[in-house]
Amino acid sequence: MSRAYTVREIDDLRNACRNKFIWGFYSGAIVAGISRSYKESEMIRSSEELVRTHMLAGHTATDLLASEPTRRVWSDQ
């Protein structure tokens, strides 16, 4: 049985899922300007499906962010 979520938790989960759809990472982009092209309706539908799936599993946005491997940001230095 899934738990009750606050509005804030749902919004945070929704933002993380949208980041995953657009940037490939729950935390968003590493480099500004790099994303996949998408139709807004496709992004909304897909991210809402992800939100529902994660809610059924009892996940929060914090769980999703913690599940990502540490990303190394490359620099020219």
Residue pairs with C-beta under 8 A, 6 or more apart in sequence:
2 55
2 56
2 57
2 58
3 58
5 13
5 55
9 60
9 61
10 51
10 55
12 60
12 61
12 62
13 51
13 54
13 55
13 59
13 60
13 61
13 64
14 47
14 48
14 51
15 61
16 26
16 27
16 61
16 64
16 65
17 26
17 47
17 48
17 50
17 51
17 54
17 64
18 43
18 47
19 25
19 26
19 27
19 28
19 29
20 26
20 47
20 50
20 64
21 38
21 43
21 46
21 47
21 50
22 29
22 35
22 36
22 38
22 43
23 29
23 34
23 35
24 36
25 68
25 71
26 61
26 64
26 65
26 67
26 68
27 65
27 68
27 71
29 35
30 71
30 73
54 63
54 64
